Amino acid sequence: MLVTNQPAVRLDGVVKAFGSVTAVDGLDLVVQRSQVLALLGPNGAGKTTTVEMCEGFVVPDAGSVRVLGFDPIRESASVRSRIGVMLQGGGAYPGSRAGEMLALVASYSANPLDPDWLLRTLGLQDTTKTPYRRLSGGQQQRLALACALVGRPELVFLDEPTAGLDAQARLMVWELIDSLRRDGVSVLLTTHMMDEAEQLADELVIIDHGKIVASGTPSELTKRGAEGQLRFTAPANLDLSLLVTALPEGFSPRETSPGSYLLEGEIDPQVLATVTAWCARIGVLATDLRVDQRRLEDVFLELTGRELRG
Ligand SMILES: Nc1ncnc2c1ncn2[C@@H]1O[C@H](COP(=O)(O)OP(=O)(O)OP(=O)(O)O)[C@@H](O)[C@H]1O
């Protein structure tokens, strides 16, 4: 079968229920080759269930899951050696040493990455002789990531790869994921962290109750709807008509409470200059002038009514 042109992951109408809970509810999703797709969603949104169906650990009730062109359950032999899966402590012998574990996993691969390089890149070089049970939670997590990657997979599944890591370790993981993408590896990751999704993902998919509520590139998602706001404080009851004439069409500045002014729309340097020039012209000093760009958190909150954890 010719599978080289297939996307890394393709889900069509996938459904998975656990008793009365529909964890995944008709999900369509495509991870293109050499792309990082981040699946975002609040607790219980169905992220882990989705990833586990792709990994072949959970059987969908309906729909189709294709991984590198194959069915991850019926054709698991064709998929296993080509994907990287981050198992949380799974299969680790508590007494085995970090370096030995990684070397063992590397030995299953025909063309593994250099385990020492991987340990250094993830800041684990001093733990090679440490028994698994003595590693900190964050070290165990980075070792799980190293094990997922050492076999040089074409596609990696990362379920919250940086949860619980400190800032420095998180940065190491981000850099590693970025270098994977540059090497042409496809990545499906789940995260609660907006900065992580914005930093790493080519494509973002926001899910809630097992359904997609929005998708697009990080900049597409943040540009949708209100793009930005400019606020400032000045004397109350200013006549805004001159400002309206000076601004590009579509802007309608208003006084939201006495002395507080608000301008909504795409706030570019030109718009900002127009507002400050108008202030100068009418002899007013605007204070507390602030430009807020719409953040991914705002988009998420609007769509799901919920904050992200973490
Ligand atoms: N094995 C299972 N048995 C019963 N219910 C399950 C099982 N796995 C998941 N669920 C339920 O399915 C829903 C989706 O869970 P899932 O773990 O996929 O969400 P998630 O988005 O990964 O959440 P979190 O961010 O909290 O990890 C939840 O309501 C969860 O309780």
The ligand as a MOL file (V3000), in Angstrom:
LIG
                    3D

  0  0  0     0  0            999 V3000
M  V30 BEGIN CTAB
M  V30 COUNTS 31 33 0 0 0
M  V30 BEGIN ATOM
M  V30 1 N -11.4540 4.7780 30.9390 0
M  V30 2 C -12.4430 5.6390 31.1770 0
M  V30 3 N -13.5680 5.2430 31.8190 0
M  V30 4 C -14.5740 6.0980 32.0490 0
M  V30 5 N -14.5650 7.4030 31.6880 0
M  V30 6 C -13.4740 7.8640 31.0640 0
M  V30 7 C -12.3600 7.0170 30.7810 0
M  V30 8 N -11.4190 7.7610 30.1480 0
M  V30 9 C -11.9210 9.0170 30.0530 0
M  V30 10 N -13.1510 9.0830 30.5910 0
M  V30 11 C -14.0200 10.2720 30.6460 0
M  V30 12 O -14.0770 10.8370 29.3540 0
M  V30 13 C -14.0020 12.2670 29.4030 0
M  V30 14 C -12.8050 12.7560 28.6050 0
M  V30 15 O -11.6160 12.3830 29.3130 0
M  V30 16 P -10.1420 12.6890 28.7660 0
M  V30 17 O -9.1830 12.1140 29.7490 0
M  V30 18 O -10.0220 12.2590 27.3520 0
M  V30 19 O -10.1180 14.2780 28.8110 0
M  V30 20 P -8.8730 15.2670 28.8100 0
M  V30 21 O -9.2670 16.3750 27.9020 0
M  V30 22 O -7.6200 14.5560 28.4980 0
M  V30 23 O -8.8640 15.7990 30.3000 0
M  V30 24 P -7.6320 16.1990 31.2610 0
M  V30 25 O -7.1420 17.5060 30.7630 0
M  V30 26 O -8.3010 16.3300 32.5860 0
M  V30 27 O -6.6120 15.1260 31.1880 0
M  V30 28 C -13.9730 12.6160 30.8770 0
M  V30 29 O -15.2920 12.9060 31.2930 0
M  V30 30 C -13.4430 11.3650 31.5380 0
M  V30 31 O -13.9370 11.2520 32.8610 0
M  V30 END ATOM
M  V30 BEGIN BOND
M  V30 1 1 1 2
M  V30 2 1 2 3
M  V30 3 2 2 7
M  V30 4 2 3 4
M  V30 5 1 4 5
M  V30 6 2 5 6
M  V30 7 1 6 7
M  V30 8 1 6 10
M  V30 9 1 7 8
M  V30 10 2 8 9
M  V30 11 1 9 10
M  V30 12 1 10 11
M  V30 13 1 11 12
M  V30 14 1 11 30
M  V30 15 1 12 13
M  V30 16 1 13 14
M  V30 17 1 13 28
M  V30 18 1 14 15
M  V30 19 1 15 16
M  V30 20 2 16 17
M  V30 21 1 16 18
M  V30 22 1 16 19
M  V30 23 1 19 20
M  V30 24 2 20 21
M  V30 25 1 20 22
M  V30 26 1 20 23
M  V30 27 1 23 24
M  V30 28 2 24 25
M  V30 29 1 24 26
M  V30 30 1 24 27
M  V30 31 1 28 29
M  V30 32 1 28 30
M  V30 33 1 30 31
M  V30 END BOND
M  V30 END CTAB
M  END
